[in-house]
Structure formats: C-alpha cells, structure tokens
Amino acid sequence: MVIKINGITKVTNLAQMAHSVNGDIYVKKGVYCVDGKSLMGLFSIDMSNGVTIAYPSEATDFENYIKQFKVG
C-alpha cells in the first residue's frame, strides 16, 4: 500500500500503532527500507511524498488505521 504522512504527530502515532502488530512492518522509499516500528527510521525518510508500506496480512487493525493515509 502506498501512503503519505505529514507531521511529527502522525508519524509518531504510526510507529506506536506498528508496535501493536505481531510481525515486521517495512516502509520503503526508493532504495531505502526502514523498520516501521522504528521512530528514528521513519523520521529518516520523507514520508510526505509517498512511501510503500508492507505489513502482515493478519494485521487488520493496523490496516484500518493506515487507510486514512492511503494514496489513490
């Protein structure tokens, strides 16, 4: 899923929600891939222009949360 996030609070909330997921969450921007549970990792990439996020298929609560940031 491709998402866009602007703002420190929203990125912080994304990391907090990611911690509730059993499994890995990857956020990809170009050649960079960071841990979606790492606040420092998330702040190291520009999420305001769109990133790809991958998460376990059984993480339905997380998916429902990030849908608000979905592009397209």
N, C-alpha and C positions, 0 to 999 in steps of 0.2 A: 504494500500500500504506500502511496506517496502522500506525504503530509507536509504542511507548512506551519511553523510555530514562530510567533513573535513574542518577545517579552521574557524577562527573567522568571517571573512567577509561573508562567505556563510551562517553561522548560523544567523548572524545579518540580512542579506537580507531575509532569510526565515521568521523571525519574522516580518519584515516590510511588506512582501507580505501577511502574515497571517492577519495583521491588516486591509487589504482591504476586507476581507471576512466577510459577514454577517453570523454570526453563530459561533459555537465553533469549535476549532481545537484541537485535542488531540494527543500528542506524547507519545507513550508507549515504555518502555524498561523494560522487566521483570515485576516486581511487581509495578514499578513506572509509573505514568501517570502525565504529566505536560501540562500546557496550551501552545499551540503552538504560542500564541501571547505574551507570557512572555519570554523576553530575559534571565532573570535570571533562569527561569525554564528550558529553552533549554540548557543553559550552565551547569546546574546541572546534566545532564545525558550525557553519552558518545554516541554521535551520529555517530561516525566513524565506529562502528561495526554493525550498522544496528538498526533501530527503526521502529516501526509501526506508521503510521500517519493516522488519521481519520479526515475527513472534510466533510462539507455539499456537497451533490451530485451536487447542482447547482453552486458550486464554480469552474467553468470550467477554468477561467484564472489562478487560484491558482493551479489547477491540471496540467495544461500545464506547469507551472513554475517548479513544483516539479518533473515532469517526468525525468528531467535531472539527478536526484539523485536516481532514482528507481533502485532497486536491482532485477536482474533476469528478 
